């Protein structure tokens, strides 16, 4: 992903959220940008999250198949 595409993912933070991020970054000994980058990349590569997303996709697909079969049978 290039930088131009990554810009689309930025969202404004409330003042309270900015303070929270600044305190957490300082506690971790990182700049705010480095702290947020690490947090985003960690979440993006979280295997548990990926497994949950795959399970949700599978369940949704099976539910759609069941509806199609029932609609067709009825």
C-alpha atoms as an extended CHARMM CRD file, in Angstrom:
* protein
*
        74  EXT
         1         1  UNK       CA              0.0000000000        0.0000000000        0.0000000000  PROA      1               0.0000000000
         2         2  UNK       CA              1.4490000000        3.3690000000       -0.8760000000  PROA      2               0.0000000000
         3         3  UNK       CA              1.3450000000        6.4260000000        1.3440000000  PROA      3               0.0000000000
         4         4  UNK       CA             -1.4770000000        8.0470000000       -0.6400000000  PROA      4               0.0000000000
         5         5  UNK       CA             -3.7480000000        5.0860000000        0.0730000000  PROA      5               0.0000000000
         6         6  UNK       CA             -2.7620000000        5.0120000000        3.7420000000  PROA      6               0.0000000000
         7         7  UNK       CA             -3.8820000000        8.6230000000        4.1220000000  PROA      7               0.0000000000
         8         8  UNK       CA             -7.4760000000        7.4930000000        3.5300000000  PROA      8               0.0000000000
         9         9  UNK       CA             -7.3420000000        5.5430000000        6.8010000000  PROA      9               0.0000000000
        10        10  UNK       CA             -6.6170000000        8.5390000000        9.0050000000  PROA      10              0.0000000000
        11        11  UNK       CA             -9.4350000000        9.6010000000       11.2810000000  PROA      11              0.0000000000
        12        12  UNK       CA             -9.6060000000       12.5800000000       13.6100000000  PROA      12              0.0000000000
        13        13  UNK       CA             -9.1910000000       11.8720000000       17.3050000000  PROA      13              0.0000000000
        14        14  UNK       CA            -10.9990000000       13.6360000000       20.0830000000  PROA      14              0.0000000000
        15        15  UNK       CA             -8.9060000000       15.6650000000       22.5090000000  PROA      15              0.0000000000
        16        16  UNK       CA             -9.3090000000       12.9400000000       25.1300000000  PROA      16              0.0000000000
        17        17  UNK       CA             -8.1840000000       10.2760000000       22.6340000000  PROA      17              0.0000000000
        18        18  UNK       CA             -5.1700000000       12.3900000000       21.6270000000  PROA      18              0.0000000000
        19        19  UNK       CA             -4.1670000000       12.7270000000       25.2770000000  PROA      19              0.0000000000
        20        20  UNK       CA             -4.5600000000        8.9800000000       25.7890000000  PROA      20              0.0000000000
        21        21  UNK       CA             -2.3870000000        8.1880000000       22.7660000000  PROA      21              0.0000000000
        22        22  UNK       CA              0.2650000000       10.7170000000       23.8140000000  PROA      22              0.0000000000
        23        23  UNK       CA              0.4600000000        9.2680000000       27.3300000000  PROA      23              0.0000000000
        24        24  UNK       CA              0.6410000000        5.6990000000       26.0310000000  PROA      24              0.0000000000
        25        25  UNK       CA              3.3320000000        6.6320000000       23.4890000000  PROA      25              0.0000000000
        26        26  UNK       CA              5.3870000000        8.3900000000       26.1650000000  PROA      26              0.0000000000
        27        27  UNK       CA              5.0580000000        5.3890000000       28.4780000000  PROA      27              0.0000000000
        28        28  UNK       CA              6.2810000000        3.1330000000       25.6580000000  PROA      28              0.0000000000
        29        29  UNK       CA              9.1700000000        5.5010000000       24.9100000000  PROA      29              0.0000000000
        30        30  UNK       CA              7.9800000000        6.1110000000       21.3500000000  PROA      30              0.0000000000
        31        31  UNK       CA              6.7860000000        9.0170000000       19.2900000000  PROA      31              0.0000000000
        32        32  UNK       CA              3.0450000000        9.2190000000       18.7370000000  PROA      32              0.0000000000
        33        33  UNK       CA              3.4840000000        8.2940000000       15.0580000000  PROA      33              0.0000000000
        34        34  UNK       CA              5.6410000000        5.2630000000       15.8630000000  PROA      34              0.0000000000
        35        35  UNK       CA              3.2830000000        4.1720000000       18.6250000000  PROA      35              0.0000000000
        36        36  UNK       CA              0.2050000000        4.4060000000       16.3850000000  PROA      36              0.0000000000
        37        37  UNK       CA              1.9830000000        2.7120000000       13.4760000000  PROA      37              0.0000000000
        38        38  UNK       CA              2.9910000000       -0.1910000000       15.7240000000  PROA      38              0.0000000000
        39        39  UNK       CA             -0.5220000000       -0.4840000000       17.1580000000  PROA      39              0.0000000000
        40        40  UNK       CA             -2.1210000000       -0.5060000000       13.7190000000  PROA      40              0.0000000000
        41        41  UNK       CA              0.3240000000       -3.0300000000       12.2870000000  PROA      41              0.0000000000
        42        42  UNK       CA              0.0010000000       -5.2690000000       15.3490000000  PROA      42              0.0000000000
        43        43  UNK       CA             -3.7860000000       -5.3080000000       15.0140000000  PROA      43              0.0000000000
        44        44  UNK       CA             -3.5660000000       -5.8230000000       11.2580000000  PROA      44              0.0000000000
        45        45  UNK       CA             -1.4330000000       -8.9360000000       11.7590000000  PROA      45              0.0000000000
        46        46  UNK       CA             -3.3260000000      -10.3230000000       14.7500000000  PROA      46              0.0000000000
        47        47  UNK       CA             -3.9290000000      -14.0230000000       13.9930000000  PROA      47              0.0000000000
        48        48  UNK       CA             -6.8530000000      -14.2160000000       16.4350000000  PROA      48              0.0000000000
        49        49  UNK       CA             -8.5730000000      -11.3110000000       14.6850000000  PROA      49              0.0000000000
        50        50  UNK       CA             -7.9470000000      -12.9320000000       11.3000000000  PROA      50              0.0000000000
        51        51  UNK       CA             -9.4590000000      -16.1870000000       12.5700000000  PROA      51              0.0000000000
        52        52  UNK       CA            -12.5250000000      -14.3560000000       13.8980000000  PROA      52              0.0000000000
        53        53  UNK       CA            -12.9920000000      -12.5650000000       10.5860000000  PROA      53              0.0000000000
        54        54  UNK       CA            -12.7000000000      -15.8610000000        8.6880000000  PROA      54              0.0000000000
        55        55  UNK       CA            -15.2140000000      -17.5070000000       11.0250000000  PROA      55              0.0000000000
        56        56  UNK       CA            -17.6610000000      -14.6270000000       10.5720000000  PROA      56              0.0000000000
        57        57  UNK       CA            -17.3000000000      -14.8450000000        6.7870000000  PROA      57              0.0000000000
        58        58  UNK       CA            -17.8630000000      -18.6140000000        6.8630000000  PROA      58              0.0000000000
        59        59  UNK       CA            -20.9300000000      -18.3280000000        9.1030000000  PROA      59              0.0000000000
        60        60  UNK       CA            -22.4050000000      -15.5830000000        6.9190000000  PROA      60              0.0000000000
        61        61  UNK       CA            -21.8220000000      -17.6390000000        3.7670000000  PROA      61              0.0000000000
        62        62  UNK       CA            -23.4350000000      -20.7290000000        5.3080000000  PROA      62              0.0000000000
        63        63  UNK       CA            -26.4050000000      -18.7090000000        6.4950000000  PROA      63              0.0000000000
        64        64  UNK       CA            -26.8350000000      -17.3060000000        2.9850000000  PROA      64              0.0000000000
        65        65  UNK       CA            -26.6400000000      -20.8130000000        1.5140000000  PROA      65              0.0000000000
        66        66  UNK       CA            -29.2680000000      -22.0330000000        3.9760000000  PROA      66              0.0000000000
        67        67  UNK       CA            -31.5960000000      -19.1630000000        3.0370000000  PROA      67              0.0000000000
        68        68  UNK       CA            -31.1440000000      -19.9060000000       -0.6450000000  PROA      68              0.0000000000
        69        69  UNK       CA            -31.8600000000      -23.6060000000       -0.1360000000  PROA      69              0.0000000000
        70        70  UNK       CA            -34.9120000000      -22.9090000000        1.9960000000  PROA      70              0.0000000000
        71        71  UNK       CA            -36.2350000000      -20.2690000000       -0.4080000000  PROA      71              0.0000000000
        72        72  UNK       CA            -35.7560000000      -22.6530000000       -3.3150000000  PROA      72              0.0000000000
        73        73  UNK       CA            -37.4010000000      -25.5610000000       -1.4990000000  PROA      73              0.0000000000
        74        74  UNK       CA            -40.3870000000      -23.4580000000       -0.4650000000  PROA      74              0.0000000000
